[in-house]
Amino acid sequence: MKIILDKIDISGNLKKFAQYLEKTDRIILSAKFGDGKTYLLNELRRDEAMQDKYEFFTIYPVNYSVAKNEDVFEYIKRDIIVQLHERKLLENIDLNALFGSIFTLADLTSVVPFLLSLIPLGELCNEGYNKFLEIKKKYDEKKHTVDKYLSQFANTAGCIHEEDGYTKLIKKAIKWISQDHSLNGKVKKAKKPVLIIEDLDRLDPKHLFRILNVVSAHIDDSKQPDIVGNKFGFNNIVLVMDYDVTKHIFHHFYGAQACYEGYMSKFLSREPFRYSIKYIMIRAFEAQLGEKLGIHELLPHLQNFREKLAESSLRDLYKLTQFDTDSYFNGFEYSYFGGSMPTSLPLFHLIIYMMESGMPVEKIEEDLRSLNNFIFQISNGYSIQYKVIKLLYPVYITNSPNIEYIKAYNATYNFHLERREDGCGIVVKPVTVLEEDLEGIIGREEIGVTIIPFLKHLSISANLSALRLD
């Protein structure tokens, strides 16, 4: 048996985040580690309406967390340029405008050959090269002391006033994306460029705030520090992290009195967008499990199992959909002293999922015991008692193969395995005879001592190596 969750419906979350993106220039997308932040962003990038409206660029600071501070921003620029190049967005920028904005020879000699290597050969290439020679000549004629002084800052890697040729190249490309254009007779509509800074919660805490400080120093346009914006001209900047966990880390590093909200205000224009699809996935997982095992009504009473699912990350839950429980069994029959029964019975597969969710044997025993006690504690009608007896049949029979009856709260039931040509199942029927007239009856007190022996015996027929049964 396998649980299949091909796609999780997060259309509502996408709509809410799209509204956030529309009205907020600096956003923190906050969710716990493994709660589906990347899944949301991937769905966002795949959404056709969002593709028409936005151009998404993503960087991963974890890739350069050990770099020197002055190198971090160079890596950020490099990652943005690579994505611009891969999408062929550098081929369309205005060379005249770019060259006109470059005022140092270092900019010219570094950026121009790089840019000319990306654009198609022919007239445009010749135009670019000729423009390069023209600008170089003017530069040599108008070289001023103040230019040389300013260029020391503009071309110093990591400096907050850094404004080298590659920075100008990115700014021109981002501006080009933000405007309507006509290319080869086709109108290219403007898009809003968005920079996503991913996986910040993967950074070692000692590097996290160092990287954030570097980003903070460059997030504003140094020429217009009082105007909300950013150095490259992105319409939005999205930081992806767990805002609340980062708060604990911040106070650990800077002290309980340090103002976390003040520090983070640089990175967000309103409250973080808090998000998790974990509970959507849990509901979908439980719905399929209940349907395939026929235990919809019983799942709410498996308290430890449900708590374990709630504690799991999205990745942990995803793992539960990646295996087939049939592969855990050595054959199609589970043998016990006195007989055998098919491994297709629901309890066997439920135990596999409990084990793979990370539940220890004590918690599995506790859930099965409480489920059994449920039929002795309250009158829940035939339906719920029938389902409990049907599910726990293997436990009852393993140590007492001749048992045929069970005494519930207000009724006695006969139960047995019925094999048919089209399969098999557990038949449960209420009986009205007196208890003293019955042979082979199990009561509440017997079940408690049979669960661990049952699990140990099951481990002969199934791979339960994740449980400590010795």
N, C-alpha and C positions, 0 to 999 in steps of 0.2 A: 504494500500500500504506500502511496506517495501523496503528500499534500502539494498541490500545484497552485502557486500564486504568480501567474505570469505578469500581471499588471495590477498595481494598487491605484485606485481612483483617488487622485489628489487634486482634482479639478477645482475644488473649492479653495484649497490652499494656494494653487496657482493664481487664481483670480484675486485673492487677497494680496498676494505678494506683488502682482502686477499693479494693483492700486497703490501699494507702497512705493513702488519704483517710479510711478507716474508723478508722485507728489513729494518725494523725498530724495535729496541729492546724495546724502551720506547715510548709509544703512548698515546696521549690524544684523546679520541673519544669525539668530541664536538658537541653538539646540544642543542637547547633550551629545557626547561623542558616540557616533554610530546610530543616531536617531534619524538619519535620512536627509541631512543638509545637501549632500552631493546629489542624491536622487532628485530632490526638488529642483536643483539647478540644472541638472541634465534634462529633466522634463521641460524646464523653462526654455532652454536652448533649442529643444526639438519642436516647441510649439510654433506653428506657422504664423499665428498672429504676432507673437513676440519677435520672430525672425524678421518680419516685415517692418517692425518698429524699432528694434534695438540691434546693435552690433556688440556682442559680448566678447570681452578679452579676460582671460583668467591667468593669474600668476600663483605660484606655489612657493612661498618663502621658505618652507621646510627644505627646499632644494639648496638653499644657500644660507642656512642658519649659522654655519660655522665661518662664513666669510667675514672679513673685516667690515666695519661700519661703512667706510668709504667705498667699498666694493659692492655692497648690497644694492644700492640704487642703480649701479651699472648693470647688475644682473636683471633688475626689474625692467630697465630699458631694453636690454637684450631680449627678454622674453616677449615684450610687447612688439618689438621689431620683427621677431621671428613670426609671430601670428599675423602681423600686417603683411609680411612677405608671402606666407602660406595662402593667404586669401587674395593675393594679387592686388592689394590696396595701395602699394607703393608705386605702382606703374602709372597711376592716374593723377598724382599730385602735380601742381603747377611748378615746374622747374624754375621758371623765371622768378616766381614769388619766393621760392625757397632760397635760391641763390642770392636774391636781393636782400634777404634777411640775414645771411651769413656775413659776419664782419671780421673774421679772423682767418688767417691762412691755414691754421691747424684744422679749422672746421672744413675748409675747402678740400684739403688734401686727404682728410679721413672719410668724409661723407660722400663726396662726389664720385670717386671710383666705386664705392660700395653701391650707390644708387644707380649709376650707369650700368652696373653688372646685372641689375634686376629688370631694367626696362628693355623693351624690344629694340633691336638694332634698326638702323635706318635714319630717317630724317630727325626723329626725336632725339636719338643718341647724339647725332652730330650737333643738333641745336644745344644740347646740354653741355657737350664738350666745348663748343665755341663760347658759350656763356661762362663756363668755368675760366677760360683764358681771359675773357673780358673782365670778370670780377677780380681775378688775380692781378691784372695790370692796374686796375683802379686801387686795389689794396696797396700795392707797392708805391703808388703815387701819393696816397693819403695816409700813410702810416703815421699815427700820432702817439705821443707818450701816454695820453689818457686811455687810448685804445689798448695799448699793451698792458697798462695797469689793470683795466677791467677784465681783459682776457685771462689774466691769471686766475681770477675767480670763476669766470664763465667756463673755463676749461679744466678746472680742478675737480676730479672725480669725487663725488660725495659731498661737495660743498653745497650749501643750501641755495647759493646764487648760481650754481652750475647751469649753464645754458649753452652746451656745446652743440655741434652740428647734429648729432643723433637726437638730442632733445628737440631741436627745431624740426627735425625730420618727423618725429612722432607727432608733434603739435600740428604740423601742416597736414599730416595724414588724418589725424583725428578731426581737424576742422573740415577737411574734404568730405569725410563721412557724414558730417553734420549738415551738409548743404545739398540741395537738389542739383543734379547735373544731367546733361544730355550727352550720351555716349553712343556713337554709331547710330544716330537717329532714334535711340531709345532713351526715355526719361528714367534716370536713376533717382529714386526718392531719397531724401535725407533720412538718416537713422540716428538714433541717440546712442552714442558709444558708452558702454558700461564697463568699468574695470572691477573684476571680482578677485578679491584676495582670499584664496582658499586655504583650508586645512591649518588655520592658525592654532587650533587645539592639538595639533600633532607636534608642535614645537616644544622642545625642552623649556621648562619655565625660565631658566636662566637666559635663554635666547629670546623668549617671547617678547618681553618688554623692550629689549634692545632693538629688535626688528620693528616693533611698533613705534619706537622713538625715531628710527630712521624714516619710516613711512610718514610719521607726523611732521617731521622737518621738511619733507618734500611735498606734502599733500596740498599745501597752499601755493599760489603763485607769488613768488618772492617780490615781484614787481607791484602786486596789488594785495598786500597782506591783510587788508581790512575787508576785502571782498570775499564772500564765501565762494569757493570754486576749487580748482586744483591745477597743478602745474601743467599738465598735458591737455587740459580742456575736456576731460571726460564729463559726460552728463551726470553720471552716478558713480559712486565708489561704494562697493559692497564688501564688508569684512565678514568672513564666515568663521564663527567661533561659538563657544559656550560662554555667554556673557556673565552668567552667575558664577561658574567655576573660576573664570578668569578673575573675578572680584576677590575670591578667596586667595588666589595666588598673588594678586596685587598686594593685599594686606600682609601676606606672609613676607613679601620682599620689602615693602615700604613702611609697614607698621599699621596698626589698627586705626590710627588717627589720620592717615593719609586719605585724601579725597579721591576715591575711585571714579565717581560720577564726573567730577571735574576733569580728571585725566582723560576719560573716554569721550567727553563732550566734543573733542576734536574730530572724532570719527563718526559721529551720528548727529542727525538733525532732529530726531525724535526718538521715542522709546524703541528699543530693539524689536525686530520682528521675531517673535518667539514661535517656534515651530517644532512639531514632532509628528511623524506618521506612524510611530510605534504602535499606538493604540488602535489605529486603523488596521494595521497589519495583524495585531493580536486578534481583533474581532474577526477578520477574514480567516485567520488560521483556525480559531476555535469553531467557526461556522463550518468549515470543511471537515475538521476532525469530528465534530458532533454528527455531521451528516454521514460520513463514511463509516463511523463506528456505531452509529445509532445511539449516541449518548448525550444528545442535546440537553436533556433535562438533568443529567447527572453532573455535567461539567461545573456548574456553580458550586457544587459540594466538594470539589477537589481543590480545596483551599490552597494547599502548599504548591500544587502544580500551577495554579493560576497566579500565585504570587511570584513564582519563579519566572513565568512568562513576562510578568509586569516588570521584573528586575532586569530582564535581558535587553541587550542592545538590539538595534535593527539587524545588525550583522549576525548576531546569535540566532535571531528568529529566522533569518534567511537560511541559515544552515539547516534548520529543521525542515526545510522544503527541498533539500538537495539530496536526500537519500530515500531509498525504498526499504521500508521495514521488512519486506519479505526476504531481503538479502541477509538479514540477521539470523535466520533460522537454518538449521542443518538439513531440514527436510520439511515435508508437508504435515508431519504428525509430531505431536508432543507426547512422549511416552511417560507414564507414571506407573507405580506399582499397582497392577490390576487392570491396566487398560491404556488407551491412548485417545487423543482428541486432535482435531485439525488445528494447525497453527494460524488458521485464518480467523479464529475467534477474536473478538474485539479486545479483550483484556491484554492479550500478548502484545498487540501493536501499541496500545496505550502505554504499557510499561516501557517499550522502546523509546517512545517520545518523552516520557518522564525522565528516563535515564539520560537521553541525549540533551535534554534541556539543562542538565547539570544537577538534578535532584539526587541527594544521597539516599541510600537505601532506607534510612530511618524515616525520611520524609515520605517516601513512597509507601512504606508500611503504614504510616500515620494516616495518609489519605485513604488507603484501601480500608483500614480499620474504621475510620469515621464514616465512610460510605456504607459499610456494612451495618454499623450501629444505627445509621439513619433509619433503617427499616424496623428497628426495635423501639425507637424513641417516640414516634408520633404516627398517627394514622394519616397516611398520605394517599390512600386509595390504591387500588390494584395496579394502576399504570406505573407509578414510580417504584413500588416494591418489586414489581415484575422486572423492570429494567435493571435494578440493582442485582437481583438474583441471577438474571441472565448474564450480566457482565462478570460477576464474581464466581460463576460456575467452576472455572478451573481451580480456584483456590479451595472451594468446598470439597471438590472431588479428589484432589491430589493426595491428601492424607487420609481420606475416608472414602474409598472407591465405592462402597456399598450404600452411601447416603442417598436417599431419594426424596427426603422432605426437609423443609426448613420452617421454623416457627417464627413468624413476624410479629408485629405489635398486636394485631387483632385478627390474624388469619394464619393458616398453615397452607404451605404450597408444596405441591409435588413438582419436581424438575428433573429433566433428563436430556441427554444429547440425542437428537434425531438426525440420522443420516438419510439423505434422499439422493436421487439421481442428479438433481440439479444443484446439489450442495448440502449443507447441513445447518443446523441451528439448535438453540436451546429452547425446549418447550417448558413453559411454566404454567401450572394450572392450580387454582385454589381448590382445596379439599375441605369437606365439612365433617369428616370423621373425628372422633375423639383422639386426643394426643396419645392416651395410653394404649390405644389400639394400633398405633403406628410403630413400625420398626425402622431403624435407620433414620433418625431425625437429628438435625443439627440446630443448636440454639446459639444465642448471642455469645456466650462465654467461650465457645470452641473456636471461633474465627480468629481471635487474637493470637493464638499460638501457632496458627497454620501458615501465616503470610510469609515469614522468613524461610521456613522449610520449603514452601512453594517456590519462592524466588531462587533458592539454591538448586532446587530440582530443575527449574526452568533453565538455569544456566548451562545445563548439560545439552539441552536442545537448541539453545539460542546464545548468541554472543552478547553476554552481559558483562564484559570485561571492565566496563566503566564503573560498575558497582563494586563496592567492597563487601563481598559476601563470605569471606573467610573468617 
